[in-house]
Amino acid sequence: MSNTFKLKKGFDIKLVGTPEHQYVENFKSSTFAVKPPDYNGIKPIPKLTVAVGDEVIAGDQIFFDKPNPDIAFCAPVSGEIVEIRRGEKRAISEVVILADEKIKFKDFGAEHPDRISEESIREKLLLSGCWPLIRQRPFNVMADPTIKPRDIFISCFDTNPLAPDLEFTLRDDMEYFQTGIDVLDILAAGDVYLGLNGKLDRSLFSGIRKAKVNSFTGPHPAGNVGVQIHHAKPISKGDVVWTVHPYDVVTIGRLFQKGIYDTSRMFTIGGPPVDYPANFKSYLGTGISYALENNLKEDNVRVISGSPLSGQKLSNGQHLGAFDYQISVLEEGDFHELFGWMLPSYGRPSLSPTLPPVELTSKVPFVKKVEAFNANTNTHGEKRAFVVSGQYEKVLPMDILPVHLLKAILSKDFDLMEGLGIYEVVEEDLALCEFVCTSKFDVQETLREGLNMMLEQG
């Protein structure tokens, strides 16, 4: 039976330029990248197995983490290695592949998961490049292949602003999704949990076998897998659970059905400056240039890999992260408002009672009616003292004291961090706290520092 969780805390950020069900075929990237920084927990300089000029096919190993040589990080497309980009201290930021016109795949052999051993399943995932797509909590790091997780959690809807509609983008891949669930069910010591959108009368994922279903209603972050874990079956000290995105479940399913590492999936591009918000099909690590070309209303914009709340800023010529499925574009807020705190301001998403929410604009006669806001990246103020304001608790539907947790991280009090629930949260779970923060505090960056400190302490 399905459990339904009605979450009241949170906040939906409604932005102009949200992709609906439009699909375009002309956004075709010529380059793709495998990016070591996407995988928390691996060394910044992994061992490369390719060099510039080498030809690869999809599924060929690109690099491996030196402490974990059995886990292969593989090419998502076939083509030529054209560049190895490096950041600070020579850390590798991107391995760039110039893709062939027609993608060629390495054959790992098609096998039904019910007819092979668990050890053979793990070996296939490790060799093919699929294993790094599985993440482990606490810490949101790559899953440890020597551990059998307590449970595996998959959120089947996304409440982030400008996020793809998974009910639309996965409608043709449900056969592969079911095979992926069959694989994960064998690997889990407990159960596979699906988090469904409780606002729908019937979800695309309702009929999936070998999975327990929970429904969630409420504002963002109801679609975050961390919030769903907290309510369905919380993480206790010593527990290890895995999380997998539905797109990656499909990739695992294709591996066993077709014997290939096929990371094709639907991405979205959206935001107020985008002329044509839409969905497009590409492969993991796709370049952003083609989707942006002749598709922007203005030049002074910030391009983000992932959600506007928790994504990473990109420049032209860079590529989406391995766990990002949307290109978010916002106007760059590099301007100051003279006496902005005392003058009537333009509408924007905010919890402040001085700015009407979207819901109110449709009810109050003298307020201009809007369906979504045209937001920018302006923080509307400088950093201030980090004080207890009660704002975080209004948007976090978890039994956690976020301000006290962050202050425990700042003081490096490991016992207090543990007691305040650091094992239950990752950056995206507290992204709304950063959005509403009067102090303009770097919530997500501080939380990652705390998670890394705990990880280093074992």
C-alpha positions in Angstrom: 0.0 0.0 0.0 1.0 3.6 -0.6 1.7 6.0 2.2 0.8 9.7 1.6 2.8 12.4 3.3 1.3 15.9 3.3 4.1 18.5 3.8 3.2 22.0 4.6 6.6 23.7 5.0 8.5 24.8 2.0 8.2 27.4 -0.8 7.5 27.1 -4.5 9.6 29.4 -6.7 7.5 30.1 -9.8 9.7 31.5 -12.6 9.0 32.7 -16.1 10.4 30.4 -18.7 9.5 27.0 -17.1 9.7 24.4 -19.9 6.3 22.8 -20.5 6.0 19.8 -22.9 7.8 21.3 -25.8 10.4 19.2 -27.4 13.1 20.3 -29.9 15.5 18.3 -31.9 18.0 20.9 -33.1 19.8 21.3 -29.7 22.6 18.9 -30.5 25.9 19.2 -28.7 29.1 18.4 -30.5 31.1 18.0 -27.3 30.5 16.1 -24.0 32.5 16.0 -20.8 33.2 13.7 -17.9 33.8 15.8 -14.8 35.6 14.4 -11.8 34.3 17.2 -9.4 30.8 15.9 -9.9 31.5 12.8 -7.8 31.9 13.7 -4.1 34.5 11.6 -2.4 36.9 10.9 -5.2 40.4 12.4 -5.5 40.7 15.7 -7.4 43.3 14.1 -9.7 42.1 10.6 -10.7 44.1 8.3 -12.8 43.5 9.0 -16.5 43.4 6.1 -18.9 43.1 8.3 -22.0 45.1 11.1 -23.5 44.3 14.0 -25.9 43.9 12.5 -29.4 42.6 9.1 -28.3 39.5 7.7 -29.9 36.9 6.2 -27.5 33.5 4.7 -27.8 30.6 5.0 -25.3 31.5 2.7 -22.3 35.3 3.0 -22.6 37.0 3.9 -19.4 38.2 7.5 -19.1 39.6 7.5 -15.6 39.4 5.8 -12.2 39.8 6.9 -8.6 43.1 5.6 -7.3 41.8 4.3 -4.0 38.9 2.5 -5.9 40.4 1.2 -9.2 37.5 -1.2 -9.8 35.1 1.7 -10.4 35.3 2.8 -14.0 34.2 6.3 -15.1 33.3 5.9 -18.7 32.7 7.9 -21.9 29.1 8.8 -22.5 29.6 9.1 -26.2 32.0 7.9 -28.9 34.5 10.3 -30.4 38.0 11.9 -29.9 39.4 13.2 -26.6 40.1 16.8 -27.5 40.9 18.5 -24.2 41.7 17.8 -20.6 40.8 20.9 -18.6 42.4 21.5 -15.2 41.6 23.8 -12.3 43.4 24.9 -9.2 46.4 22.7 -8.2 46.2 20.9 -11.5 42.9 19.2 -10.5 41.0 17.8 -13.5 37.8 19.7 -14.1 36.6 18.2 -17.4 37.7 15.5 -19.9 36.1 16.8 -23.2 35.1 14.5 -26.0 34.3 15.6 -29.6 31.4 13.3 -30.4 30.9 11.3 -33.5 28.0 12.0 -35.7 26.7 8.5 -34.9 27.4 7.2 -31.4 29.1 3.8 -31.1 28.7 1.7 -28.0 30.9 -0.8 -26.2 29.1 -4.2 -25.8 28.9 -5.4 -22.2 26.4 -8.1 -23.0 22.6 -8.1 -22.4 21.6 -10.2 -19.4 18.4 -10.4 -17.4 19.2 -9.5 -13.8 17.1 -12.3 -12.4 19.3 -14.9 -14.2 22.7 -13.8 -13.0 24.3 -13.6 -9.5 24.4 -10.4 -7.4 28.2 -10.5 -7.8 27.9 -10.5 -11.6 25.4 -7.5 -11.4 27.9 -5.5 -9.3 30.7 -6.3 -11.7 28.7 -5.2 -14.7 27.8 -1.9 -13.1 31.4 -1.3 -12.0 32.9 -2.0 -15.5 30.3 -0.2 -17.5 30.4 3.3 -15.9 26.9 2.9 -14.3 28.2 2.5 -10.7 29.2 6.2 -10.2 25.6 7.1 -10.9 24.6 5.6 -7.6 25.0 7.9 -4.6 25.2 7.0 -0.9 23.9 8.7 2.2 25.1 10.0 4.5 27.4 12.5 2.8 26.0 12.1 -0.8 29.1 10.4 -2.0 29.6 7.7 -4.6 28.2 4.4 -3.4 30.7 1.9 -1.8 30.5 -1.3 -3.8 31.5 -3.4 -0.7 28.4 -2.3 1.2 24.9 -3.6 0.9 22.6 -0.6 1.5 19.7 -0.7 4.0 17.3 0.7 1.4 17.4 2.5 -2.0 15.4 5.7 -2.6 14.3 7.3 -5.9 12.3 10.5 -6.2 10.1 10.4 -9.2 9.2 14.1 -9.4 11.2 17.3 -9.1 9.9 20.4 -7.4 12.9 22.6 -8.1 12.2 25.8 -10.2 12.5 25.2 -13.9 12.9 21.5 -13.4 11.9 18.9 -16.0 8.6 17.1 -15.7 9.6 13.5 -15.3 6.2 12.2 -16.1 6.7 13.7 -19.6 10.4 13.1 -20.2 10.4 9.4 -19.1 7.2 8.4 -20.7 8.9 6.3 -23.4 11.5 4.6 -21.1 9.4 2.8 -18.5 10.4 -0.6 -19.7 14.1 0.2 -19.0 13.0 1.9 -15.7 11.4 -1.4 -14.5 14.6 -3.4 -15.4 16.6 -0.8 -13.5 14.4 -1.3 -10.4 14.8 -5.1 -10.8 18.6 -4.6 -10.6 18.5 -2.3 -7.6 16.1 -4.6 -5.7 18.7 -7.3 -5.9 21.4 -5.0 -4.5 19.4 -3.7 -1.6 19.3 -5.4 1.8 15.9 -3.9 2.3 13.5 -2.2 -0.1 13.5 0.1 -3.1 11.3 3.2 -2.4 9.7 5.4 -5.0 8.6 8.9 -4.1 5.6 9.9 -6.2 3.9 13.2 -6.8 0.7 13.0 -4.6 -0.9 15.8 -6.6 -1.5 13.5 -9.6 -4.5 11.2 -9.8 -2.3 8.6 -11.4 1.5 8.6 -11.8 3.5 7.1 -14.6 5.4 5.2 -11.9 2.4 3.8 -10.1 2.6 0.3 -11.6 6.3 -0.4 -11.0 6.9 -3.8 -9.5 9.4 -4.6 -6.7 9.2 -1.2 -5.2 7.4 0.4 -2.3 5.5 3.6 -3.1 5.2 6.7 -1.1 3.3 9.8 -2.2 4.2 13.4 -1.2 2.3 16.6 -1.5 3.4 20.1 -0.7 5.7 22.8 -1.9 9.3 22.5 -2.7 11.4 20.7 -1.4 8.8 17.9 -1.3 10.4 16.4 -4.4 13.9 16.2 -2.8 14.9 12.6 -2.1 16.4 13.6 1.2 13.1 15.0 2.4 11.4 11.8 1.3 13.9 9.6 3.2 13.4 11.7 6.3 9.6 11.1 6.3 9.5 7.6 4.9 12.4 5.9 6.8 15.0 8.2 8.3 18.7 7.6 8.4 20.0 6.7 11.8 23.7 6.6 12.9 25.3 3.6 11.1 22.7 3.4 8.4 23.7 3.5 4.7 21.2 4.1 2.0 21.5 4.7 -1.7 19.8 7.3 -3.9 19.4 7.1 -7.7 17.8 9.5 -10.1 15.1 8.1 -12.4 17.2 8.9 -15.5 20.1 6.8 -14.0 17.7 4.0 -13.2 16.8 3.9 -16.9 20.5 3.9 -17.8 21.0 0.9 -15.6 18.0 -0.8 -17.2 19.4 -0.2 -20.7 22.7 -1.8 -19.7 21.0 -5.0 -18.8 18.5 -5.0 -21.6 20.8 -3.8 -24.4 24.2 -4.5 -23.0 25.4 -0.9 -23.6 26.2 2.2 -21.5 23.5 4.5 -23.0 23.1 7.7 -21.0 20.7 9.4 -23.4 18.1 11.4 -21.6 15.9 14.5 -21.8 17.3 17.8 -20.6 15.5 21.1 -20.2 16.5 24.7 -20.8 14.5 27.4 -19.2 14.4 30.7 -17.4 13.2 34.3 -17.9 15.9 35.3 -20.5 15.3 32.1 -22.6 13.4 32.7 -25.9 12.2 29.1 -26.2 12.2 27.0 -23.0 12.1 23.4 -24.1 13.1 19.8 -23.6 15.8 18.3 -25.7 17.5 14.9 -25.9 21.2 14.4 -25.4 23.8 12.4 -23.4 25.3 12.7 -19.9 27.7 15.7 -19.8 26.2 17.5 -22.7 27.6 20.9 -23.8 25.4 23.9 -23.3 26.4 26.1 -26.2 24.0 24.7 -28.8 21.0 25.0 -26.5 21.9 28.7 -25.8 22.8 29.7 -29.3 20.2 32.2 -30.7 17.9 31.3 -27.7 18.6 34.2 -25.3 16.8 37.6 -25.1 19.8 39.3 -23.5 23.5 38.8 -23.1 24.0 39.6 -19.4 22.8 36.3 -18.0 24.0 33.6 -15.6 23.9 30.1 -16.9 23.5 27.4 -14.3 24.1 23.7 -14.5 21.1 22.3 -12.5 18.6 24.1 -10.3 18.8 27.9 -9.8 18.8 27.1 -6.0 21.7 24.6 -5.9 23.3 24.4 -9.3 26.8 25.5 -10.5 27.6 28.6 -12.6 28.8 27.7 -16.1 30.5 29.7 -18.9 30.0 29.2 -22.6 31.7 26.1 -23.8 31.3 24.2 -20.6 29.1 21.1 -19.9 26.3 20.0 -17.6 27.2 18.1 -14.5 26.6 14.3 -14.3 23.7 14.8 -11.9 22.2 17.9 -13.6 19.3 17.6 -16.0 18.5 21.3 -16.6 20.1 24.4 -17.9 18.8 27.3 -15.9 19.3 30.8 -17.2 18.7 34.0 -15.0 19.4 37.6 -15.6 22.6 38.6 -13.9 21.7 40.7 -10.9 24.9 42.8 -10.9 23.1 46.1 -10.1 22.2 48.1 -6.9 18.8 49.4 -6.0 19.0 52.9 -4.5 16.9 52.8 -1.2 15.5 49.5 -2.4 14.5 48.7 1.1 12.1 51.6 1.4 10.7 52.1 -2.1 8.1 49.9 -3.9 9.9 47.2 -5.7 9.3 44.9 -8.6 7.6 41.5 -8.0 9.8 38.6 -7.3 9.6 35.3 -5.4 10.0 36.0 -1.8 8.6 35.0 1.6 8.6 38.6 2.7 5.0 39.9 3.3 6.0 43.2 1.6 6.1 41.3 -1.8 2.9 39.5 -2.8 3.2 35.9 -3.7 1.8 34.5 -7.0 -1.2 33.1 -5.3 -2.2 36.5 -3.9 -1.9 38.4 -7.2 -4.9 36.4 -8.5 -7.1 37.4 -5.5 -6.3 41.0 -4.7 -7.8 43.5 -7.2 -5.2 46.2 -7.0 -2.2 43.8 -7.3 -0.9 43.1 -10.8 -1.8 39.5 -11.6 1.2 37.2 -12.5 1.6 33.5 -13.0 5.3 33.5 -12.5 8.1 35.9 -11.7 10.9 37.3 -13.8 13.7 36.8 -11.2 17.4 37.6 -11.3 20.5 36.7 -9.3 20.6 39.8 -7.2 20.9 39.0 -3.5 19.2 42.3 -2.5 21.7 43.1 0.2 25.1 42.4 1.5 26.2 39.7 4.0 25.2 40.3 7.6 25.5 38.8 11.0 24.4 35.1 11.1 21.5 35.3 13.6 18.6 33.1 14.6 15.6 34.4 12.6 13.2 31.5 12.4 13.2 31.8 8.6 14.9 28.4 7.9 12.4 26.4 9.9 9.5 27.8 7.7 10.8 26.2 4.5 12.5 23.0 5.8 10.0 20.1 6.3 12.3 18.1 8.4 12.7 17.7 12.2 16.1 19.4 12.1 17.4 22.7 13.6 19.3 24.1 10.6 20.7 27.2 12.2 22.1 25.3 15.2 23.5 22.6 12.8 25.3 25.2 10.7 26.7 26.9 13.9 27.9 23.5 15.1 29.8 23.1 11.7 31.3 26.6 12.1 32.6 25.6 15.6 33.7 22.2 14.3 31.8 20.4 17.1 31.5 16.9 15.7 29.3 15.5 18.4 26.9 18.4 18.1 26.8 18.1 14.3 25.9 14.4 14.6 23.3 15.0 17.2 21.6 17.8 15.1 21.2 15.5 12.1 24.0 16.2 9.7 23.7 12.6 8.4 20.2 13.4 7.1 20.9 16.4 4.9 22.9 17.4 1.8 23.2 20.7 0.1 20.0 20.6 -2.0 17.9 20.0 1.2 19.0 23.3 2.7 19.0 25.3 -0.6 15.7 27.0 0.3 17.2 28.1 3.7 19.9 29.9 1.8 17.3 31.5 -0.5 15.3 33.0 2.3 18.2 33.9 4.5 18.3 37.5 5.7 21.9 37.1 6.7 22.9 36.1 3.1 24.8 33.2 4.7 26.5 30.5 2.5 24.3 27.7 3.8 25.1 25.0 1.2 28.9 25.7 1.1 29.1 25.5 4.9 27.0 22.3 5.0 29.4 20.6 2.5 32.4 21.7 4.6 30.7 20.0 7.6 29.9 16.8 5.6 33.5 16.6 4.4 34.8 17.1 7.9 32.7 14.3 9.2 33.7 12.1 6.2 37.4 12.7 6.9 36.8 11.7 10.6 35.4 8.4 9.5 
